[in-house]
Structures are given as C-alpha cells and as structure tokens.
Amino acid sequence: MSLSIDQVLKFLKSLHPYDALSHEVQQRLATCFEIRKVEAGADIYKFGERLPGLFVVYEGSVKIRDENSVVVSHLVHRNTFGERGLMKDGTAATSAQADEASILLVLPPADFRKLIDEHQAFSRFFERARKSGTRGRDLATSSAETLMARNPITCRPETTVQEAARVMRDKHISSLCVSGPDETLLGIATTRDLAGKVLAEGRSVATPVSEIMTSAPLTLPRSAIGTDVLHLMMEKRIGHVPIVDGKRLVGMVTQTDLTRFQAVSSADMVGQITRAKTAEEMAAVTAHIPQLLLQLVAAGSPHEVVTRLITDIADTATRRLLSLAEEKLGPPPVPYLWLACGSQGRQEQTGVSDQDNCLFLDDRVSAQDRDGYFADLAAFVCAGLNTCGYVFCPGDMMATNPRWCQPVHVWEEYFRGWIEKPDPEAQMLSSVMFDLRPIGGHAQLYASMQEGTLKAAAANSIFVAHMVSNSLKHNPPLNLLRGLATIRSGEHKNSVDMKLNGVVPIVDLARIYALQGQITGVNTKMRLLEARANGRLSQSGGSDLLDAYDLIAETRLLHQAGLIKLGQRPDNFLQPSTLSDFERSHLRDAFVVVKTMQSSIGHGRGMLG
C-alpha cells in the first residue's frame, strides 16, 4: 500500500494535535512525512540510536521496550512514538519493533522542532507527553478525570444517523454519546456502528441514532484510574469509554487519549489472558505476576496502585474462565453473578493470594440447574483459578461450596440472619461478605441488595457492636513496651505477620467505618478516605490512619519484592532485624496509630480528635 499526499493530509486532519493546525500548515506537513513500510518483527530503532524523526502508526502495531528490554507499550493506529528522545537529545530513549507488518509516517526532526517552536497547540501536546513519559506508573496514578475529554459531543436519541455522521466528520471524532434529559447517558454510536448497522444493512439515513447505538454502554466513574480504562478497553475490545458521575455523562476517554500513557505491562497481561483458550495458557501469563510486582515496587508505585493492577489480572482471568465455561456448558439457564470477596473483592491482591468467591443466582433458578449447570460452572472456574495460581480457599469460601452458590433470596436471608443474630460465625461471615465485589455476570443481582443490607446493618446497634468486637481480635504486633512483638516459635520465628497483624487490623477498621457510614465501596483506602470525608473519621485521626496504612502496606510489598528479587516465593513474614533502626521506629509508630484507633472505636468513639 502506497499513500498519496491527499491520504496523508486526510489522516493528519483527524489526528490530534495536527487537527489544531491551519489547513496551510497541514498541507505542508503532508509533504514532509516520510512513508515507511516495516515488516513484522523488524526493528524500527534501538535504544541509544539517533532518531530519524517522530513516528506515527498509520497501519499495523508497534511494540516499545525500555532500556532493559521490558515491554512498556503496544501502539496501534494513530499512536505516536519517539517524541521522548526528540524532546531530549535526539537519541532513542526506548527501542521499537513492529508487532506486525506496519505503515509508519516519519516526521523529520527539523520539522518536528519547527512545529514545537511555532505552534502552541503542538508544543503543549508534546510537552505534556514528555512530562508524563511512558512509564506505567503515570497511567496507574492518573485518574480518568484527568485523562478524559470534558463536555463530550452528544446528540439526542431522535437524531438521524446522517446528522450523527456529519457531526462526527465535522468534529473529527469517532463516537457520539446519546444523552437524555439532564445529560443522562443513554448510549453510544461509533463510526463502526454507522458502517456495520447502517451502510452494511442498507438502512435509511433518516434512521434514528437510537436504533443503531449501543444502549447502556460500559462506563467508568471519574474516580477510576487510567489503567481501569486501558484494561476495560483491552478486555472488551472497545475504543471509547464514557466517564460518568452517577448516570450523568461528564467525559470521554478514547484510545487516542491513552496514547502517551500506554506503558503498563499489566495491560499486556490482561490482553493475553483475554485471548487465552485454556486455564493453562492463562497460568503462563499469571506466572509473571511476581515480576510485575517487583517492577511496580521498584518504580515507586503506591501500594494501592500495585495491588489494583495485580487484582485487575485476577478479575480478567475470572471473567475469561466464566466465558470459557459458558462455551463448554452452553448459555446459562438464568442470569447469574460471580462475586469476589477477600483481597480480590477489595482490589488488594499482592504476590500471595488464594481465591474467595461466590455465586448469586436469579431467583427463577431450579434446584436442578443450581446443582447441575451452576455447580459445573463453579467447578470449572475455581479449578481454572487454582491452575492460574489462585489456590483453593482453605476455608472453602468458594462458589464450589453449595452454601455459597444460591439464589438471591437465599443470600438476602443469609445477611438478614447474620444481622439479626450476630453469633461468632455470623460475625466472621459478615466480615467476609461485606467485602463482596461483582466480577462477571448480571451486577444488578447484587446492586439492589447491597444498599438495603448496609442500611439494615448500620441501623442494628447490637450487630455493629459485635462487628466492632470482632474487628479487635487482630492486634498490631506490639509488646507491652510498644516495641515490635514477633512470632515466638515455629517456621516464622522472630518475624512479624504483615498481613494478619499488619494490614488486616486496618482492613477491619475500614470495614466498620464503611458499615457505620453505609459506604458501598469495598477498597480499604477508599473506605478510609470516604470515612474521613463524611466525618466518620476526624481529619487528624483519618490522616494518621491513612499514613499508617500506607507505611505498613508498602513495607509488606517491599518485603515481598525483596524475596522475589532473591528468587524466592513471596510471603507475609517480615523479620524486623532486616530493617534499619529508622525503619523499625517508623513501623512501630504506624502500629501504635492502629492500636490507638482500635482503642478509640472499641470505646464507642470511632475517631480521634
């Protein structure tokens, strides 16, 4: 395929930031770009080489590696690369290789620098890209709100497909959100919809856009992070993610918006799992989770980002296994919902994780289908997760246990019974089940129940008191003199359990604050932040507890990363003797904060002044 100047010009007019340039400048640029064809597997440039210019992918895909040969990005149509080196000293800061036969446009360095100097829109775009860099932690720490295009172009359901196509053409966009009153998101129509549902089917250009749009499209809240967007795009193979505040559309993130951020190896793992045909193929991917943890920790990523990315991989594996199970067993007889609890439910998985899950079934399910189809589905998925390294739960808290594979009305009875009669087993089960998070299936099977359950639990003072009492059973590892108390005997003698006595006491506290404040989120840090915001925790007490949580959780991850670096299996048992006096002192202070907060909530205050 050879490109004409007119084809290059048309492409530039649809590509940011070139679309912000005048027609005259665009015409001149169309003659400046070199058209380069690259075979699959061929090197485009290597780290340290002189760059021939700025690259844009016109067709195909390109793999970017850092100086250590770690894959940091997969680039496709309309993506740009090479700007980091050009903005610095003209030498490549990465290596680039064609994933498949590709057509690239190459803008010579002199033309690139001239555009930077003479055009503010161009300069602003690449200055921002240079500052953000290509490291995965930038995307992982960027909220969807900072990535999205605000005030996205919308239309009404009655808009004709011809009018919608004109808007997309004139605005140089590839999708159009369909909104109702108060900017409520109703659907999304893309250029693919126009081609596949209008042109290909010979529909009239007067067809209302509501007839060809995707209704109730996949969305994310503005609190989501960039990797949430990227993983959703890769798993569902979509190029547009609307950002919503409740049901109100507030922004849009596209693949183009993620161009300069596509640098997370976790995204590559998600993509591989999505394409896997067997649990064994997935296991070959999840085997790299320890290395991912090591890289993320070494890059200085916050603990909540590391655990979020690792949990994303488990979520994707679960959904892929559910899909494979349905391929094997046939379509489900009634709607169902697969939920995770424990660390996966809270999005806090580390290098050491078993599986905790359950199934909610539509109330129309028959006993035969529950004990037949859904028992087989649970067995398939749980066995697959075990193959992937998420070992079977020692406490049998899994969907394979008939007790945890039930119709919704049975689950409602479970929660009602635990709340009304909070015996020790009820307290334990409530602690697990209040961390439920939908993974795959029909989320509405749980959504309608969650709010009512939280309200009933918060209103029952006896139940809350029992939950508080249960949360105080896990003590920080402090001795009588407030020094660090270690395990006295056995395999882990002279060590501290950074899970059971480290993060779990904080997880338990956050769950109580969420219960008292009817906070629906299950992630520990988000619970603490919201509890502080709504006054359940004071500003000073909440800030102290958040700082303590960060230190304890990050120390745990540093310990695991250290073991991985030594070629050992990660665990939660840290020997304080491996820490410096400074580190031990700060860790002890963090545990004192947790102990103080436990004392506070135990005396009915739940907050520090």
C-alpha positions as CSV (number, residue, x, y, z in Angstrom):
1,M,0.0,0.0,0.0
2,S,1.4,3.4,-1.0
3,L,0.0,6.6,0.4
4,S,-0.8,9.7,-1.6
5,I,-0.3,13.2,-0.2
6,D,-4.1,13.6,-0.1
7,Q,-4.4,10.4,2.1
8,V,-1.7,11.7,4.5
9,L,-3.4,15.1,4.6
10,K,-6.8,13.5,5.4
11,F,-5.2,11.4,8.2
12,L,-3.5,14.4,9.8
13,K,-6.7,16.4,9.8
14,S,-8.2,13.7,12.0
15,L,-5.2,13.3,14.3
16,H,-4.5,15.5,17.4
17,P,-2.6,17.8,17.7
18,Y,-2.3,18.2,13.9
19,D,-6.1,18.9,13.7
20,A,-5.4,22.1,15.6
21,L,-3.1,23.4,12.8
22,S,-4.2,25.6,9.9
23,H,-5.0,24.0,6.6
24,E,-1.9,25.5,5.0
25,V,0.4,24.0,7.7
26,Q,-1.3,20.7,7.3
27,Q,-0.8,20.7,3.6
28,R,2.9,21.5,4.0
29,L,3.3,18.8,6.6
30,A,1.7,16.2,4.4
31,T,4.7,16.5,2.0
32,C,7.2,16.4,4.9
33,F,6.3,13.0,6.3
34,E,8.3,10.0,5.0
35,I,6.2,6.9,4.4
36,R,7.9,3.8,5.8
37,K,6.8,0.2,5.5
38,V,8.1,-2.2,8.1
39,E,7.8,-6.0,8.1
40,A,6.6,-7.9,11.2
41,G,9.4,-8.4,13.7
42,A,11.6,-5.8,12.2
43,D,13.4,-3.3,14.4
44,I,12.4,0.3,13.8
45,Y,15.1,1.7,16.0
46,K,17.1,0.6,19.1
47,F,17.8,2.3,22.4
48,G,20.5,4.9,22.0
49,E,20.3,5.2,18.3
50,R,19.8,8.6,16.5
51,L,16.1,9.0,15.8
52,P,15.2,9.7,12.2
53,G,12.1,11.7,13.4
54,L,8.7,11.4,15.0
55,F,6.8,8.3,14.2
56,V,3.0,7.9,13.8
57,V,1.4,4.5,13.2
58,Y,-0.8,4.7,10.1
59,E,-1.4,1.0,9.9
60,G,-0.3,-2.1,12.0
61,S,1.1,-2.2,15.5
62,V,4.4,-1.5,17.2
63,K,6.0,-2.8,20.5
64,I,8.0,-0.4,22.6
65,R,10.7,-1.6,25.1
66,D,12.6,0.3,27.7
67,E,16.4,0.2,28.0
68,N,16.1,-3.1,30.0
69,S,14.1,-4.7,27.1
70,V,10.9,-4.7,29.2
71,V,7.8,-4.1,27.0
72,V,6.3,-0.9,28.2
73,S,3.8,-0.2,25.4
74,H,1.8,-1.7,22.5
75,L,1.0,1.0,19.9
76,V,-1.6,0.8,17.1
77,H,-3.3,3.0,14.5
78,R,-2.9,6.8,15.2
79,N,-0.4,6.3,18.1
80,T,2.8,8.4,18.2
81,F,6.2,7.4,19.4
82,G,9.8,8.7,19.5
83,E,8.9,12.1,21.0
84,R,10.8,11.4,24.3
85,G,14.1,11.1,22.5
86,L,13.4,14.0,20.2
87,M,12.4,16.3,23.1
88,K,15.6,15.4,24.9
89,D,18.8,15.0,22.8
90,G,17.6,13.3,19.6
91,T,18.6,9.8,20.6
92,A,16.1,7.0,21.2
93,A,15.1,6.6,24.9
94,T,13.4,3.2,24.0
95,S,13.5,0.5,21.4
96,A,10.7,0.0,18.8
97,Q,9.8,-3.1,16.9
98,A,7.0,-3.9,14.5
99,D,4.5,-6.4,16.0
100,E,3.0,-6.9,12.5
101,A,3.5,-5.5,9.1
102,S,3.1,-1.8,9.5
103,I,3.0,1.5,7.7
104,L,4.6,4.4,9.6
105,L,4.7,8.1,8.9
106,V,8.0,9.7,10.0
107,L,8.3,13.5,10.5
108,P,12.0,14.6,10.3
109,P,13.5,16.2,13.5
110,A,13.8,19.6,12.0
111,D,10.1,19.8,11.0
112,F,9.2,18.4,14.4
113,R,11.2,21.1,16.2
114,K,9.8,23.8,14.0
115,L,6.3,22.8,14.9
116,I,7.2,22.9,18.6
117,D,8.6,26.4,18.3
118,E,5.9,27.9,16.1
119,H,2.6,26.3,17.2
120,Q,1.4,26.4,20.8
121,A,-1.1,23.6,20.5
122,F,1.6,21.3,19.1
123,S,4.1,22.3,21.7
124,R,1.6,21.9,24.6
125,F,0.7,18.4,23.5
126,F,4.2,17.1,23.3
127,E,5.5,19.0,26.4
128,R,2.7,17.3,28.3
129,A,3.5,13.9,26.7
130,R,7.2,14.4,27.6
131,K,6.4,15.2,31.3
132,S,4.1,12.2,31.6
133,G,6.6,10.0,30.0
134,T,5.9,6.3,29.0
135,R,6.1,4.7,32.4
136,G,3.2,2.6,33.5
137,R,3.0,4.2,36.9
138,D,2.0,7.5,35.3
139,L,-1.1,5.9,33.8
140,A,-1.7,3.9,37.0
141,T,-1.7,7.1,39.1
142,S,-3.7,9.2,36.6
143,S,-7.4,9.4,37.3
144,A,-9.9,9.0,34.4
145,E,-11.0,12.6,35.2
146,T,-7.5,13.9,34.2
147,L,-7.4,11.8,31.0
148,M,-10.9,12.4,29.7
149,A,-12.2,14.9,27.2
150,R,-14.6,17.1,29.1
151,N,-18.0,18.1,27.7
152,P,-18.1,15.4,25.0
153,I,-20.1,15.9,21.9
154,T,-23.6,14.4,22.3
155,C,-26.9,14.0,20.4
156,R,-30.4,13.1,21.3
157,P,-32.0,9.7,20.6
158,E,-34.1,11.1,17.7
159,T,-31.1,12.5,15.9
160,T,-30.8,10.8,12.4
161,V,-27.8,8.7,11.6
162,Q,-27.0,11.1,8.8
163,E,-26.9,14.0,11.2
164,A,-24.8,12.0,13.6
165,A,-22.3,11.1,10.8
166,R,-22.0,14.8,9.9
167,V,-21.2,15.8,13.5
168,M,-18.5,13.1,13.7
169,R,-17.0,14.2,10.5
170,D,-17.1,17.9,11.3
171,K,-15.8,17.4,14.9
172,H,-13.1,14.9,13.8
173,I,-14.4,12.3,16.4
174,S,-15.2,8.6,16.0
175,S,-18.0,8.3,18.5
176,L,-21.1,10.2,19.6
177,C,-22.7,9.8,23.0
178,V,-26.5,9.7,23.0
179,S,-28.0,11.6,26.0
180,G,-31.4,12.2,27.5
181,P,-32.6,14.8,30.0
182,D,-30.0,16.2,32.4
183,E,-27.3,14.7,30.2
184,T,-28.1,11.2,31.3
185,L,-26.1,8.7,29.2
186,L,-28.4,6.5,27.1
187,G,-26.0,5.0,24.6
188,I,-23.0,5.5,22.3
189,A,-22.8,5.4,18.5
190,T,-19.5,4.9,16.7
191,T,-18.2,5.1,13.2
192,R,-18.2,1.3,13.3
193,D,-21.9,1.3,14.1
194,L,-22.6,3.6,11.1
195,A,-20.7,1.3,8.8
196,G,-21.9,-2.0,10.2
197,K,-25.5,-1.2,11.1
198,V,-26.4,1.5,8.5
199,L,-24.4,1.1,5.4
200,A,-23.9,-2.6,5.5
201,E,-27.6,-3.2,6.2
202,G,-28.9,-0.6,3.7
203,R,-30.8,1.4,6.3
204,S,-32.2,4.8,5.6
205,V,-30.1,7.8,6.5
206,A,-33.2,9.0,8.4
207,T,-32.9,6.1,10.9
208,P,-32.9,7.5,14.5
209,V,-29.5,7.0,16.1
210,S,-31.3,5.3,19.0
211,E,-31.8,2.3,16.7
212,I,-28.2,1.7,16.0
213,M,-26.5,2.9,19.2
214,T,-25.1,0.6,21.9
215,S,-27.5,1.0,24.7
216,A,-26.2,1.1,28.3
217,P,-22.6,1.2,27.2
218,L,-19.7,0.2,29.5
219,T,-18.7,3.2,31.6
220,L,-16.4,4.1,34.4
221,P,-16.7,6.7,37.2
222,R,-14.5,9.8,37.3
223,S,-12.7,8.2,40.3
224,A,-11.4,5.3,38.1
225,I,-7.7,5.3,37.2
226,G,-6.1,5.2,33.8
227,T,-5.3,1.5,34.0
228,D,-9.0,0.8,34.7
229,V,-9.8,2.5,31.3
230,L,-7.0,0.7,29.5
231,H,-7.8,-2.8,30.9
232,L,-11.5,-2.3,30.1
233,M,-10.6,-1.3,26.5
234,M,-8.4,-4.3,26.1
235,E,-10.7,-6.9,27.7
236,K,-13.8,-5.8,25.9
237,R,-12.1,-4.7,22.7
238,I,-13.6,-1.2,22.7
239,G,-12.0,2.1,21.8
240,H,-14.3,4.5,23.8
241,V,-15.1,4.6,27.5
242,P,-17.7,7.2,28.7
243,I,-16.9,8.7,32.1
244,V,-20.0,9.2,34.3
245,D,-21.0,10.8,37.6
246,G,-23.8,8.5,38.6
247,K,-25.8,8.3,35.4
248,R,-24.7,11.7,34.1
249,L,-22.1,11.9,31.3
250,V,-19.1,14.0,32.3
251,G,-16.4,12.9,29.9
252,M,-15.0,10.5,27.3
253,V,-11.7,8.6,27.1
254,T,-10.6,7.1,23.8
255,Q,-7.6,5.1,22.8
256,T,-6.0,8.2,21.4
257,D,-6.2,9.8,24.8
258,L,-4.2,6.9,26.2
259,T,-1.5,7.1,23.5
260,R,1.2,8.7,25.6
261,F,0.3,6.6,28.6
262,Q,0.2,3.1,27.1
263,A,3.2,1.7,29.0
264,V,1.9,-0.8,31.6
265,S,2.9,-4.4,31.3
266,S,-0.2,-5.3,33.3
267,A,-2.2,-4.2,30.3
268,D,-0.3,-6.6,28.1
269,M,-1.0,-9.4,30.6
270,V,-4.7,-8.5,30.6
271,G,-4.7,-8.7,26.8
272,Q,-3.0,-12.1,26.7
273,I,-5.5,-13.5,29.2
274,T,-8.4,-12.2,27.3
275,R,-7.2,-14.1,24.2
276,A,-6.3,-17.3,26.1
277,K,-8.1,-20.5,25.2
278,T,-7.3,-22.6,28.3
279,A,-6.5,-22.1,32.0
280,E,-3.0,-23.4,31.3
281,E,-2.5,-20.5,28.8
282,M,-3.6,-18.1,31.4
283,A,-1.3,-19.6,34.0
284,A,1.6,-18.9,31.7
285,V,0.7,-15.2,32.0
286,T,-0.1,-15.1,35.7
287,A,3.2,-16.7,36.4
288,H,4.7,-13.3,35.6
289,I,2.8,-11.6,38.4
290,P,5.7,-11.7,40.9
291,Q,7.9,-10.0,38.3
292,L,5.2,-7.4,37.7
293,L,5.0,-6.7,41.4
294,L,8.8,-6.4,41.6
295,Q,8.8,-3.9,38.7
296,L,6.0,-1.8,40.1
297,V,7.5,-1.6,43.5
298,A,10.9,-0.8,42.1
299,A,9.3,2.0,40.1
300,G,8.0,3.5,43.3
301,S,4.3,2.9,42.6
302,P,2.0,3.4,45.6
303,H,0.8,0.2,47.2
304,E,-2.8,0.8,46.2
305,V,-1.8,1.0,42.6
306,V,0.3,-2.2,42.7
307,T,-2.5,-4.2,44.3
308,R,-5.1,-2.7,42.0
309,L,-3.1,-3.7,38.9
310,I,-2.5,-7.2,40.2
311,T,-6.2,-7.6,41.1
312,D,-7.1,-6.5,37.6
313,I,-5.3,-9.5,36.3
314,A,-7.3,-11.9,38.6
315,D,-10.5,-10.2,37.6
316,T,-9.7,-10.7,33.9
317,A,-8.8,-14.3,34.4
318,T,-12.0,-14.9,36.3
319,R,-14.1,-13.3,33.5
320,R,-12.3,-15.3,30.9
321,L,-12.8,-18.5,32.7
322,L,-16.5,-17.7,33.0
323,S,-16.7,-17.1,29.3
324,L,-14.9,-20.4,28.6
325,A,-17.2,-22.2,31.0
326,E,-20.2,-20.9,29.1
327,E,-18.6,-22.0,25.8
328,K,-18.3,-25.5,27.3
329,L,-21.6,-25.8,29.1
330,G,-23.8,-23.7,26.9
331,P,-25.7,-20.5,27.8
332,P,-26.7,-20.2,31.5
333,P,-30.4,-21.2,32.2
334,V,-30.9,-18.0,34.3
335,P,-28.9,-14.8,34.9
336,Y,-26.1,-15.2,37.5
337,L,-23.4,-13.0,39.1
338,W,-19.9,-14.1,40.1
339,L,-18.5,-12.1,43.0
340,A,-15.2,-12.0,44.7
341,C,-14.6,-11.3,48.4
342,G,-11.4,-11.1,50.5
343,S,-8.4,-9.3,48.9
344,Q,-9.7,-9.7,45.4
345,G,-13.0,-8.2,46.4
346,R,-11.2,-5.2,47.9
347,Q,-8.8,-5.0,44.9
348,E,-5.8,-5.5,47.3
349,Q,-4.1,-8.7,46.0
350,T,-0.4,-9.0,46.3
351,G,2.1,-11.7,45.4
352,V,0.3,-14.1,47.7
353,S,-3.4,-14.8,47.1
354,D,-5.9,-17.6,47.4
355,Q,-9.4,-17.4,46.0
356,D,-12.6,-16.3,47.8
357,N,-15.7,-16.1,45.6
358,C,-19.4,-16.9,45.4
359,L,-22.4,-17.1,43.0
360,F,-25.6,-15.1,43.2
361,L,-28.3,-16.8,41.0
362,D,-31.6,-15.4,39.7
363,D,-34.5,-16.5,41.9
364,R,-36.0,-18.4,39.0
365,V,-33.2,-20.9,39.1
366,S,-34.3,-24.5,39.6
367,A,-32.6,-26.8,42.1
368,Q,-31.6,-29.0,39.2
369,D,-29.8,-26.1,37.4
370,R,-28.3,-24.9,40.7
371,D,-26.8,-28.3,41.4
372,G,-26.1,-29.1,37.8
373,Y,-25.2,-26.3,35.4
374,F,-24.0,-23.8,38.1
375,A,-22.2,-26.3,40.1
376,D,-20.3,-27.3,37.0
377,L,-19.6,-23.7,36.1
378,A,-18.2,-23.1,39.6
379,A,-16.1,-26.2,39.5
380,F,-14.6,-25.1,36.1
381,V,-13.8,-21.6,37.1
382,C,-12.4,-22.4,40.6
383,A,-10.2,-25.2,39.1
384,G,-9.0,-22.7,36.5
385,L,-8.2,-20.1,39.1
386,N,-6.3,-22.7,41.0
387,T,-4.3,-23.6,37.9
388,C,-3.5,-19.8,37.5
389,G,-2.0,-19.7,41.0
390,Y,-5.1,-18.5,42.9
391,V,-5.2,-21.6,45.2
392,F,-8.3,-23.1,46.6
393,C,-9.5,-21.3,49.7
394,P,-8.6,-23.2,52.8
395,G,-11.9,-22.2,54.4
396,D,-13.9,-23.4,51.4
397,M,-15.2,-19.8,50.8
398,M,-15.8,-20.6,47.2
399,A,-18.6,-20.9,44.7
400,T,-18.0,-24.7,44.6
401,N,-19.4,-24.9,48.1
402,P,-23.2,-25.2,47.6
403,R,-23.7,-22.8,50.6
404,W,-22.1,-20.0,48.5
405,C,-24.0,-20.8,45.3
406,Q,-27.5,-19.7,45.9
407,P,-30.5,-17.7,44.6
408,V,-30.6,-14.0,45.6
409,H,-33.5,-14.6,48.1
410,V,-31.3,-17.1,50.0
411,W,-28.5,-14.6,50.1
412,E,-30.9,-12.0,51.5
413,E,-31.9,-14.5,54.2
414,Y,-28.2,-15.1,54.9
415,F,-27.5,-11.4,55.5
416,R,-30.7,-10.9,57.4
417,G,-29.9,-13.8,59.7
418,W,-26.3,-12.6,60.3
419,I,-27.5,-9.1,61.2
420,E,-30.4,-10.2,63.4
421,K,-28.3,-12.9,65.2
422,P,-24.7,-11.9,65.2
423,D,-23.1,-15.0,66.7
424,P,-19.4,-15.7,66.2
425,E,-19.9,-17.4,62.9
426,A,-22.2,-14.6,61.7
427,Q,-19.5,-12.0,62.6
428,M,-16.9,-13.9,60.7
429,L,-19.1,-14.4,57.6
430,S,-20.2,-10.8,57.7
431,S,-16.6,-9.7,57.7
432,V,-16.0,-11.6,54.6
433,M,-19.3,-10.9,52.8
434,F,-19.3,-7.2,53.4
435,D,-16.3,-7.1,51.0
436,L,-18.1,-8.5,48.1
437,R,-17.5,-7.1,44.6
438,P,-19.2,-8.2,41.4
439,I,-16.7,-9.6,38.8
440,G,-18.8,-11.2,36.0
441,G,-22.4,-11.6,35.1
442,H,-25.5,-9.5,36.0
443,A,-24.4,-6.9,38.5
444,Q,-28.0,-5.9,39.3
445,L,-28.5,-9.2,41.2
446,Y,-26.4,-7.6,43.9
447,A,-26.8,-3.9,43.5
448,S,-30.4,-3.8,44.7
449,M,-29.5,-5.9,47.7
450,Q,-26.3,-4.1,48.8
451,E,-27.9,-0.8,49.7
452,G,-30.7,-2.4,51.8
453,T,-28.3,-4.7,53.6
454,L,-25.9,-1.9,54.5
455,K,-28.8,0.2,55.8
456,A,-30.2,-2.6,57.9
457,A,-26.8,-3.5,59.3
458,A,-25.9,0.1,60.2
459,A,-29.3,0.5,62.0
460,N,-28.7,-2.5,64.2
461,S,-26.6,-1.3,67.0
462,I,-26.1,-4.8,68.5
463,F,-24.8,-6.1,65.2
464,V,-22.5,-3.1,64.8
465,A,-21.2,-3.6,68.4
466,H,-20.5,-7.3,67.6
467,M,-18.7,-6.4,64.4
468,V,-16.6,-3.8,66.3
469,S,-15.7,-6.5,68.9
470,N,-14.8,-9.0,66.1
471,S,-12.6,-6.4,64.4
472,L,-10.5,-6.0,67.5
473,K,-9.4,-9.6,67.5
474,H,-6.5,-8.9,65.2
475,N,-3.9,-6.9,67.1
476,P,-0.9,-4.9,65.8
477,P,2.4,-6.7,66.7
478,L,3.3,-4.5,69.7
479,N,4.6,-5.8,73.0
480,L,4.0,-4.3,76.5
481,L,6.7,-1.6,75.9
482,R,5.2,-0.8,72.5
483,G,8.1,-2.4,70.7
484,L,7.6,-4.9,67.8
485,A,6.3,-8.3,69.0
486,T,7.5,-11.2,66.8
487,I,6.3,-14.7,66.4
488,R,8.0,-16.8,69.2
489,S,8.3,-20.2,67.6
490,G,7.8,-22.3,64.5
491,E,8.7,-21.8,60.9
492,H,8.3,-18.0,61.1
493,K,10.0,-17.4,64.4
494,N,11.3,-13.9,65.1
495,S,9.1,-12.4,62.3
496,V,6.0,-10.3,62.0
497,D,3.0,-11.4,60.0
498,M,2.5,-8.2,57.9
499,K,-0.9,-9.5,56.7
500,L,-2.7,-10.8,59.8
501,N,-1.2,-8.4,62.2
502,G,-0.3,-5.6,59.8
503,V,-2.9,-4.8,57.1
504,V,-5.8,-6.9,58.4
505,P,-6.4,-4.7,61.6
506,I,-6.7,-1.7,59.3
507,V,-8.9,-3.6,56.8
508,D,-11.2,-4.4,59.8
509,L,-11.3,-0.8,61.0
510,A,-12.2,0.4,57.5
511,R,-15.0,-2.1,57.2
512,I,-16.5,-0.8,60.4
513,Y,-16.3,2.8,59.3
514,A,-17.9,1.7,56.0
515,L,-20.7,-0.1,57.8
516,Q,-21.4,2.8,60.1
517,G,-21.3,5.3,57.3
518,Q,-23.1,3.0,54.8
519,I,-20.2,3.3,52.4
520,T,-20.7,0.9,49.4
521,G,-17.1,0.8,48.2
522,V,-15.0,-2.1,49.5
523,N,-11.4,-1.0,48.9
524,T,-9.7,-0.2,52.2
525,K,-8.1,3.1,51.2
526,M,-11.2,4.3,49.6
527,R,-13.3,3.4,52.7
528,L,-10.8,5.4,54.9
529,L,-10.8,8.4,52.6
530,E,-14.6,8.5,52.4
531,A,-14.9,7.9,56.2
532,R,-12.7,10.9,56.7
533,A,-14.6,13.0,54.1
534,N,-18.0,12.3,55.7
535,G,-16.8,12.8,59.3
536,R,-16.9,9.2,60.4
537,L,-13.1,9.8,61.0
538,S,-11.7,13.1,62.0
539,Q,-9.3,14.9,59.8
540,S,-6.3,14.3,62.1
541,G,-7.3,10.7,63.0
542,G,-8.1,9.8,59.4
543,S,-4.9,11.3,58.2
544,D,-2.8,9.4,60.8
545,L,-4.5,6.1,60.0
546,L,-4.1,6.6,56.2
547,D,-0.4,7.4,56.7
548,A,0.0,4.3,58.9
549,Y,-1.8,2.1,56.4
550,D,0.5,3.4,53.6
551,L,3.6,2.6,55.5
552,I,2.5,-0.8,56.7
553,A,1.2,-1.9,53.2
554,E,4.2,-0.6,51.4
555,T,6.6,-2.3,53.9
556,R,4.8,-5.5,53.2
557,L,5.2,-5.1,49.4
558,L,8.8,-4.2,49.8
559,H,9.4,-7.4,51.7
560,Q,7.6,-9.4,49.0
561,A,9.6,-7.7,46.3
562,G,12.8,-8.4,48.1
563,L,12.0,-12.1,48.3
564,I,11.1,-12.2,44.6
565,K,14.4,-10.5,43.7
566,L,16.2,-13.3,45.6
567,G,14.3,-15.9,43.6
568,Q,12.1,-16.9,46.5
569,R,8.4,-17.2,46.8
570,P,6.8,-14.0,48.3
571,D,5.2,-14.3,51.8
572,N,4.0,-12.0,54.5
573,F,6.5,-12.8,57.2
574,L,8.9,-9.9,57.8
575,Q,11.9,-10.2,60.2
576,P,12.3,-6.7,61.9
577,S,16.0,-7.4,62.1
578,T,16.3,-6.9,58.4
579,L,15.1,-3.3,58.8
580,S,17.2,-0.3,59.8
581,D,16.6,1.3,63.2
582,F,14.9,4.2,61.4
583,E,12.6,1.8,59.5
584,R,11.7,-0.2,62.6
585,S,10.9,3.0,64.5
586,H,8.5,4.3,61.9
587,L,6.9,0.9,61.5
588,R,6.4,0.7,65.3
589,D,4.8,4.2,65.2
590,A,2.4,3.1,62.5
591,F,1.3,0.1,64.5
592,V,0.8,2.4,67.5
593,V,-1.6,4.6,65.4
594,V,-3.6,1.5,64.5
595,K,-3.7,0.3,68.1
596,T,-4.9,3.8,69.2
597,M,-7.6,3.8,66.6
598,Q,-8.7,0.3,67.7
599,S,-8.9,1.6,71.3
600,S,-10.9,4.6,70.1
601,I,-13.5,2.6,68.1
602,G,-13.6,0.0,70.9
603,H,-14.7,2.7,73.3
604,G,-17.5,3.8,71.0
605,R,-15.8,6.9,69.6
606,G,-14.5,5.6,66.3
607,M,-12.4,8.7,65.7
608,L,-9.6,10.7,67.0
609,G,-9.9,14.4,67.8
